[in-house]
Amino acid sequence: MTSSQKKVFVFVGDKGSGKTNLVLKMLDIQLSSTQTIRETVGIDYKWGTVDPDGVKAGINTYELGGGRALKDLLSAPLSHHNISNVGCVCITLDLSKPGNCYESLQFWLKVVKD
């Protein structure tokens, strides 16, 4: 990815599966000791630059919060106008509920595909 390229990363998954934490790590956003992560509701957009291997790249992230009830909001970052800019769709799974992982993965794969 060259410095002029900007890629879009979309994060989906059930509530509490770690989407916000993953976005914060990816963009190297550090929270202060007084800040807490709040539950995301709707589509949350964050951007930043990363510098892997000495090459700066712009990163745009969209995180779908609110769980399955708001799945239709994915039509914004995954529209046919934007799809060529999508670098990755990341489906997060809540490993504290291993019995739900397979069903959750199937659900989110279908939503993203549709």
C-alpha positions as CSV (number, residue, x, y, z in Angstrom):
1,M,0.0,0.0,0.0
2,T,1.5,3.3,-1.0
3,S,1.2,6.5,1.1
4,S,-1.5,7.9,-1.2
5,Q,-3.7,4.8,-0.8
6,K,-6.3,4.6,1.8
7,K,-8.0,1.3,2.7
8,V,-11.2,0.6,4.5
9,F,-11.4,-2.0,7.2
10,V,-14.8,-3.1,8.4
11,F,-15.3,-4.8,11.8
12,V,-18.4,-6.9,12.6
13,G,-19.4,-9.4,15.3
14,D,-21.7,-9.9,18.2
15,K,-21.8,-7.5,21.1
16,G,-18.8,-7.7,23.4
17,S,-16.7,-9.7,20.9
18,G,-13.8,-7.2,20.9
19,K,-14.3,-5.1,17.8
20,T,-13.5,-1.8,19.5
21,N,-10.4,-3.2,21.2
22,L,-9.2,-4.5,17.8
23,V,-9.7,-1.1,16.1
24,L,-7.9,0.7,18.9
25,K,-4.9,-1.7,18.6
26,M,-4.8,-1.5,14.9
27,L,-4.7,2.3,14.9
28,D,-2.4,2.4,18.0
29,I,-4.9,4.5,20.0
30,Q,-4.0,4.5,23.7
31,L,-6.7,5.3,26.2
32,S,-5.8,7.3,29.3
33,S,-6.3,5.7,32.7
34,T,-9.5,7.7,33.1
35,Q,-11.0,6.6,29.8
36,T,-13.1,3.5,29.3
37,I,-14.4,1.8,26.2
38,R,-18.1,2.4,25.8
39,E,-20.4,0.1,23.9
40,T,-20.6,1.0,20.3
41,V,-24.1,1.5,18.8
42,G,-24.5,2.0,15.1
43,I,-21.6,2.5,12.8
44,D,-18.5,4.0,14.4
45,Y,-15.8,5.5,12.1
46,K,-12.2,6.0,13.0
47,W,-9.2,6.8,10.8
48,G,-5.5,7.0,11.3
49,T,-2.2,6.2,9.7
50,V,-0.1,3.2,10.2
51,D,3.6,2.8,9.4
52,P,4.3,-0.9,8.7
53,D,7.7,-1.5,7.2
54,G,8.4,2.2,7.0
55,V,5.5,2.9,4.5
56,K,2.8,5.2,5.8
57,A,-0.7,4.2,4.9
58,G,-4.1,5.8,5.7
59,I,-6.5,3.5,7.4
60,N,-10.3,4.0,7.6
61,T,-12.2,1.8,10.0
62,Y,-15.9,1.2,10.3
63,E,-17.2,-0.8,13.3
64,L,-20.7,-2.1,13.4
65,G,-21.9,-1.9,17.0
66,G,-25.3,-2.8,18.4
67,G,-25.2,-6.4,17.4
68,R,-27.3,-8.3,15.0
69,A,-30.2,-5.9,15.2
70,L,-28.3,-3.2,13.3
71,K,-26.8,-5.5,10.6
72,D,-28.5,-3.5,7.8
73,L,-26.2,-0.5,8.6
74,L,-23.4,-2.5,6.8
75,S,-24.9,-1.3,3.5
76,A,-23.1,2.0,4.0
77,P,-19.4,0.9,4.2
78,L,-20.0,-2.2,2.0
79,S,-22.0,-0.5,-0.8
80,H,-21.2,-1.2,-4.4
81,H,-19.7,2.4,-4.6
82,N,-17.2,1.6,-1.7
83,I,-16.5,-2.1,-2.1
84,S,-13.3,-1.5,-4.2
85,N,-11.8,0.3,-1.3
86,V,-12.5,-2.4,1.3
87,G,-9.2,-4.0,2.3
88,C,-10.7,-6.4,4.9
89,V,-13.9,-7.4,6.7
90,C,-13.0,-8.7,10.1
91,I,-15.5,-10.9,11.9
92,T,-14.8,-11.0,15.6
93,L,-16.0,-13.9,17.8
94,D,-16.6,-14.0,21.5
95,L,-14.4,-16.8,22.7
96,S,-15.8,-16.5,26.2
97,K,-18.9,-18.2,24.7
98,P,-17.3,-20.9,22.5
99,G,-20.6,-22.7,22.0
100,N,-21.9,-19.7,20.0
101,C,-18.9,-19.1,17.8
102,Y,-19.8,-21.3,14.9
103,E,-23.4,-20.0,14.6
104,S,-22.1,-16.4,15.0
105,L,-19.5,-16.9,12.3
106,Q,-22.1,-18.3,9.9
107,F,-24.5,-15.4,10.6
108,W,-21.9,-12.7,10.0
109,L,-20.5,-14.4,6.9
110,K,-24.0,-14.4,5.4
111,V,-24.6,-10.8,6.3
112,V,-21.3,-9.7,4.8
113,K,-21.9,-11.8,1.7
114,D,-25.4,-10.4,1.2
